[in-house]
Amino acid sequence: MNLTISGHHLEITPAIREYVEAKMERVTRHFDHVIDMNVTLSVDKLQQKVEVNVHLRGKDIHAEAIQPDMYAAIDLIADKLDRQVLRHKEKRYGDRHSDALKYQEQPAA
């Protein structure tokens, strides 16, 4: 997985970079087919904004979070992405076993 972190009106410190990498690792723990991830951190007056584009095999996921604190915004975006990736995974792989159960023979009563 390629992780690109960029800042808009903000310098990316090593502490923020490590924090983002640790939080975005959660997404790859749930779903292995992440091709690349683009994270943009920006500051506009008193609002800290984090935008993430995740390129999966067959789908792109976008999420953004605005908070007064950058670390809180990163936490929020990690939770949002986690939910979206799990929902995509369930949609993609959830119906595989339900078809097999339909065609199994029912025991005679």
N, C-alpha and C positions, 0 to 999 in steps of 0.2 A: 504494500500500500504506500502510495506517495502522499505525504502530508505537506501542504504548502501553507505557511502562516505569514500573513502580511498585515501591516498596520497602516491605517489611514489617519493622519494627524496624531500618530502615536508611535513611539519607538518600542519595538518588541524586545523586552529584557529577557535574559536567560531564565529568570524565575517564571515569567508568564509563558514562555515557550515550553518549559518543562511541564507546567500545569496543564496547558492545552493538550500536549502530547499524552499525558496521563489520562485525561478525561476522554479524549477521542479514542483511546485504546479500548474503552468499553464497547464502542460500536463494533470494532473488529472481533471482539470476543464473542459477540452474538451472531455475527454473520461474516463468513470468510471471504465472500466475493466482492469486497470493497476494492475498487480499482484505484481511485484517488480521492483525496479530500482537500478542499480549499477553505481555509478559515481566514476571514477578514475581521480584524478588530479595529474599531473606530471610536473616536471621541467627538462629541458634539455638545459643547457647553458642559452641562452637568450630567449628560446621559452617555453611558457606555454601551456600545452596540457591538454585537457579535453576529456575524453571518457565516453560515457553513453551507457549502455545496458538496454533496457526497455523490460520487459517480459509482453506481453499482452496475453489475452486469444486467443490462436490460432496463435500467431505471435511474433517474437522477432525483435526488432528494435535496430540498432546500429548507433551511430553517433559520430563523433569526430571533434574537432576544435582546431586549433593551432593559437595562437596570442602572441604578446609580453607582453600583460597584462593579468593576470589571470581572472580579472573581465570581461574584454572584451571577453575572450574565453567562459566564462560561459554564457554571454549574447548571443553570437553567437550560442552556442549549444542549448540553450533554444529555439531560433527561428527555428533552424533546426528540433528539435524534435517536435515542435508545428506543423510545416508543414507536417512532416511525419505521425504524429498521426492523423491529420485531413484528410490527403489523405487516410489513412487506414480506418478511420471511414466512409468516403464517399464511398469507394469501398465496404465496408461490409454492410452498411445500405442504400446506395443511391438508389438502384433499387427496393426497396420494394413498393414504391408508383407508380412507372412508370407502373408496370404490372396492377395495379388496374385501371389506367386511360385507358389502351388499351381496356379493356373489358366492359367499361361503354357504355351504349347505346347512340348513337349520336342522337341529336334532329332532327326530320323530318323537312326537308326544304321545 
